[in-house]
Amino acid sequence: MAGIYLHIPFCKKRCIYCDFFSTMRGEQKATYIRTLCRELADRKNYLEGEHIETIYLGGGYSLTIGKRRLRGNLFSYL
């Protein structure tokens, strides 16, 4: 069983304890999501049909990109 980590670097504010790359520049969200979707499509065969049990979202506050984008754009590639 496989797990996939998706780095979502967008935050409402920067936490002083966080070591992940993150940004508060929301104007980059659409470009980032398109690029991430393209990479997911390019790597689709990487797991060779193995079942994905867990999807980890991290790096920032993933809901800053919106639930619709998560469900519609990103998860459609998995």
mmCIF file of the C-alpha atoms, coordinates in Angstrom:
data_MODEL
# 
_entry.id   MODEL 
# 
loop_
_atom_site.group_PDB 
_atom_site.id 
_atom_site.type_symbol 
_atom_site.label_atom_id 
_atom_site.label_alt_id 
_atom_site.label_comp_id 
_atom_site.label_asym_id 
_atom_site.label_entity_id 
_atom_site.label_seq_id 
_atom_site.pdbx_PDB_ins_code 
_atom_site.Cartn_x 
_atom_site.Cartn_y 
_atom_site.Cartn_z 
_atom_site.occupancy 
_atom_site.B_iso_or_equiv 
_atom_site.pdbx_formal_charge 
_atom_site.auth_seq_id 
_atom_site.auth_comp_id 
_atom_site.auth_asym_id 
_atom_site.auth_atom_id 
_atom_site.pdbx_PDB_model_num 
ATOM 1  C CA . MET A 1 1  ? 0.000   0.000  0.000   1.00 0.00 ? 1  MET A CA 1 
ATOM 2  C CA . ALA A 1 2  ? 1.318   3.386  -0.971  1.00 0.00 ? 2  ALA A CA 1 
ATOM 3  C CA . GLY A 1 3  ? 1.126   6.834  0.531   1.00 0.00 ? 3  GLY A CA 1 
ATOM 4  C CA . ILE A 1 4  ? 1.641   10.070 -1.370  1.00 0.00 ? 4  ILE A CA 1 
ATOM 5  C CA . TYR A 1 5  ? 2.778   13.399 0.068   1.00 0.00 ? 5  TYR A CA 1 
ATOM 6  C CA . LEU A 1 6  ? 1.572   16.557 -1.690  1.00 0.00 ? 6  LEU A CA 1 
ATOM 7  C CA . HIS A 1 7  ? 3.277   19.750 -0.632  1.00 0.00 ? 7  HIS A CA 1 
ATOM 8  C CA . ILE A 1 8  ? 0.838   22.671 -0.489  1.00 0.00 ? 8  ILE A CA 1 
ATOM 9  C CA . PRO A 1 9  ? 2.972   25.696 0.445   1.00 0.00 ? 9  PRO A CA 1 
ATOM 10 C CA . PHE A 1 10 ? 0.247   28.323 0.893   1.00 0.00 ? 10 PHE A CA 1 
ATOM 11 C CA . CYS A 1 11 ? -0.460  29.738 4.336   1.00 0.00 ? 11 CYS A CA 1 
ATOM 12 C CA . LYS A 1 12 ? -2.661  32.431 5.786   1.00 0.00 ? 12 LYS A CA 1 
ATOM 13 C CA . LYS A 1 13 ? 0.266   33.438 7.999   1.00 0.00 ? 13 LYS A CA 1 
ATOM 14 C CA . ARG A 1 14 ? 3.779   32.177 8.588   1.00 0.00 ? 14 ARG A CA 1 
ATOM 15 C CA . CYS A 1 15 ? 4.232   30.117 11.755  1.00 0.00 ? 15 CYS A CA 1 
ATOM 16 C CA . ILE A 1 16 ? 7.567   30.713 13.483  1.00 0.00 ? 16 ILE A CA 1 
ATOM 17 C CA . TYR A 1 17 ? 8.067   27.009 14.295  1.00 0.00 ? 17 TYR A CA 1 
ATOM 18 C CA . CYS A 1 18 ? 7.504   25.718 10.741  1.00 0.00 ? 18 CYS A CA 1 
ATOM 19 C CA . ASP A 1 19 ? 10.485  24.434 8.744   1.00 0.00 ? 19 ASP A CA 1 
ATOM 20 C CA . PHE A 1 20 ? 8.528   23.731 5.549   1.00 0.00 ? 20 PHE A CA 1 
ATOM 21 C CA . PHE A 1 21 ? 8.758   25.999 2.536   1.00 0.00 ? 21 PHE A CA 1 
ATOM 22 C CA . SER A 1 22 ? 5.637   28.141 2.518   1.00 0.00 ? 22 SER A CA 1 
ATOM 23 C CA . THR A 1 23 ? 4.381   31.393 1.092   1.00 0.00 ? 23 THR A CA 1 
ATOM 24 C CA . MET A 1 24 ? 1.515   33.790 1.633   1.00 0.00 ? 24 MET A CA 1 
ATOM 25 C CA . ARG A 1 25 ? 1.539   34.874 -2.025  1.00 0.00 ? 25 ARG A CA 1 
ATOM 26 C CA . GLY A 1 26 ? -1.877  33.644 -3.079  1.00 0.00 ? 26 GLY A CA 1 
ATOM 27 C CA . GLU A 1 27 ? -1.513  34.823 -6.675  1.00 0.00 ? 27 GLU A CA 1 
ATOM 28 C CA . GLN A 1 28 ? 0.732   31.803 -7.304  1.00 0.00 ? 28 GLN A CA 1 
ATOM 29 C CA . LYS A 1 29 ? -1.903  29.206 -6.365  1.00 0.00 ? 29 LYS A CA 1 
ATOM 30 C CA . ALA A 1 30 ? -3.350  28.580 -9.824  1.00 0.00 ? 30 ALA A CA 1 
ATOM 31 C CA . THR A 1 31 ? 0.075   28.141 -11.419 1.00 0.00 ? 31 THR A CA 1 
ATOM 32 C CA . TYR A 1 32 ? 1.226   25.880 -8.597  1.00 0.00 ? 32 TYR A CA 1 
ATOM 33 C CA . ILE A 1 33 ? -1.871  23.652 -8.848  1.00 0.00 ? 33 ILE A CA 1 
ATOM 34 C CA . ARG A 1 34 ? -1.526  23.343 -12.643 1.00 0.00 ? 34 ARG A CA 1 
ATOM 35 C CA . THR A 1 35 ? 2.129   22.372 -12.252 1.00 0.00 ? 35 THR A CA 1 
ATOM 36 C CA . LEU A 1 36 ? 1.373   19.877 -9.478  1.00 0.00 ? 36 LEU A CA 1 
ATOM 37 C CA . CYS A 1 37 ? -1.393  18.291 -11.582 1.00 0.00 ? 37 CYS A CA 1 
ATOM 38 C CA . ARG A 1 38 ? 0.980   18.013 -14.536 1.00 0.00 ? 38 ARG A CA 1 
ATOM 39 C CA . GLU A 1 39 ? 3.549   16.261 -12.332 1.00 0.00 ? 39 GLU A CA 1 
ATOM 40 C CA . LEU A 1 40 ? 0.917   13.872 -10.965 1.00 0.00 ? 40 LEU A CA 1 
ATOM 41 C CA . ALA A 1 41 ? -0.116  13.023 -14.534 1.00 0.00 ? 41 ALA A CA 1 
ATOM 42 C CA . ASP A 1 42 ? 3.523   12.500 -15.560 1.00 0.00 ? 42 ASP A CA 1 
ATOM 43 C CA . ARG A 1 43 ? 4.127   10.141 -12.621 1.00 0.00 ? 43 ARG A CA 1 
ATOM 44 C CA . LYS A 1 44 ? 0.833   8.267  -12.833 1.00 0.00 ? 44 LYS A CA 1 
ATOM 45 C CA . ASN A 1 45 ? 2.510   4.980  -13.769 1.00 0.00 ? 45 ASN A CA 1 
ATOM 46 C CA . TYR A 1 46 ? 5.193   5.287  -11.096 1.00 0.00 ? 46 TYR A CA 1 
ATOM 47 C CA . LEU A 1 47 ? 3.329   3.087  -8.609  1.00 0.00 ? 47 LEU A CA 1 
ATOM 48 C CA . GLU A 1 48 ? 2.373   0.581  -11.318 1.00 0.00 ? 48 GLU A CA 1 
ATOM 49 C CA . GLY A 1 49 ? -1.205  0.087  -10.154 1.00 0.00 ? 49 GLY A CA 1 
ATOM 50 C CA . GLU A 1 50 ? -0.405  -0.138 -6.442  1.00 0.00 ? 50 GLU A CA 1 
ATOM 51 C CA . HIS A 1 51 ? -3.312  0.968  -4.247  1.00 0.00 ? 51 HIS A CA 1 
ATOM 52 C CA . ILE A 1 52 ? -2.858  4.433  -2.707  1.00 0.00 ? 52 ILE A CA 1 
ATOM 53 C CA . GLU A 1 53 ? -4.017  4.146  0.882   1.00 0.00 ? 53 GLU A CA 1 
ATOM 54 C CA . THR A 1 54 ? -3.070  7.581  2.219   1.00 0.00 ? 54 THR A CA 1 
ATOM 55 C CA . ILE A 1 55 ? -2.657  11.051 0.772   1.00 0.00 ? 55 ILE A CA 1 
ATOM 56 C CA . TYR A 1 56 ? -0.684  13.394 2.993   1.00 0.00 ? 56 TYR A CA 1 
ATOM 57 C CA . LEU A 1 57 ? -1.138  17.141 2.532   1.00 0.00 ? 57 LEU A CA 1 
ATOM 58 C CA . GLY A 1 58 ? 1.466   19.333 4.127   1.00 0.00 ? 58 GLY A CA 1 
ATOM 59 C CA . GLY A 1 59 ? 3.756   22.287 3.996   1.00 0.00 ? 59 GLY A CA 1 
ATOM 60 C CA . GLY A 1 60 ? 1.154   24.955 4.524   1.00 0.00 ? 60 GLY A CA 1 
ATOM 61 C CA . TYR A 1 61 ? -2.546  25.160 5.114   1.00 0.00 ? 61 TYR A CA 1 
ATOM 62 C CA . SER A 1 62 ? -3.957  22.983 2.341   1.00 0.00 ? 62 SER A CA 1 
ATOM 63 C CA . LEU A 1 63 ? -7.468  24.424 2.527   1.00 0.00 ? 63 LEU A CA 1 
ATOM 64 C CA . THR A 1 64 ? -6.147  27.795 1.334   1.00 0.00 ? 64 THR A CA 1 
ATOM 65 C CA . ILE A 1 65 ? -6.347  26.354 -2.177  1.00 0.00 ? 65 ILE A CA 1 
ATOM 66 C CA . GLY A 1 66 ? -9.990  25.352 -1.671  1.00 0.00 ? 66 GLY A CA 1 
ATOM 67 C CA . LYS A 1 67 ? -11.808 22.056 -1.282  1.00 0.00 ? 67 LYS A CA 1 
ATOM 68 C CA . ARG A 1 68 ? -13.016 22.101 -4.895  1.00 0.00 ? 68 ARG A CA 1 
ATOM 69 C CA . ARG A 1 69 ? -9.472  22.351 -6.233  1.00 0.00 ? 69 ARG A CA 1 
ATOM 70 C CA . LEU A 1 70 ? -8.370  19.515 -3.962  1.00 0.00 ? 70 LEU A CA 1 
ATOM 71 C CA . ARG A 1 71 ? -11.192 17.230 -4.993  1.00 0.00 ? 71 ARG A CA 1 
ATOM 72 C CA . GLY A 1 72 ? -11.548 18.289 -8.608  1.00 0.00 ? 72 GLY A CA 1 
ATOM 73 C CA . ASN A 1 73 ? -8.077  19.069 -9.798  1.00 0.00 ? 73 ASN A CA 1 
ATOM 74 C CA . LEU A 1 74 ? -5.570  17.217 -7.642  1.00 0.00 ? 74 LEU A CA 1 
ATOM 75 C CA . PHE A 1 75 ? -7.417  14.072 -6.632  1.00 0.00 ? 75 PHE A CA 1 
ATOM 76 C CA . SER A 1 76 ? -8.625  13.387 -10.160 1.00 0.00 ? 76 SER A CA 1 
ATOM 77 C CA . TYR A 1 77 ? -4.991  12.625 -11.083 1.00 0.00 ? 77 TYR A CA 1 
ATOM 78 C CA . LEU A 1 78 ? -4.551  9.970  -8.390  1.00 0.00 ? 78 LEU A CA 1 
# 
